[in-house]
């Protein structure tokens, strides 16, 4: 299924019990205007709320030119422009997780760490709906419904119910995310040795 902003908006309306759909996301309908006002912030919040597989990325960090206090860390790196949430820092070619801190230095967001050649694993900003996973699309729809329900329907309670459903969907997404990929590989030699 190819997601679109209009489809997400119509799912939001369905969640809120509104049966009259929007023809497109850029219409002059007050509901479309309201949903567009919240959309980018809601999308980025849902991306940050969970370590979504489809939005996971890695990047070798660039040293920052900042000269301010490093809060006890040895290195200061630029925060990537497309980063929604920094998840892990490790040294290039070594996957041992290292301590890090996100801070502001000279009005720029930076990553502080003691790693010389730092690589960041992070949740990146994904703007094209076609790349959203089905779980993310549904979670975003419920979150957007929770933010806009009082204006669209006049009901705060519908928004509260939508937010409760959103938190349940995040728990389910963790289970589904865990099914994609393999974290560890069993050591065959150890397995064979243990049979003797």
Secondary structure, 3 states (H helix, E strand, C coil): CCCCHHHHHHHHHHHCCCCCCCCCCCCCCHHHHHHHHHHHHHHHHHHHHCCCHHHEEEEECCECCCCCCCCCCCEEEECCCCEEEEEEEEECCCCCEECEEEEEECCEEEEEECCCCEEEEEEECCCCHHHCCHHHHHHHHHHHHHHHHHHHCCCHHHHHHHHHHHHHHHHHHHHHHHCCCCCCCCCHHHHHHHCC
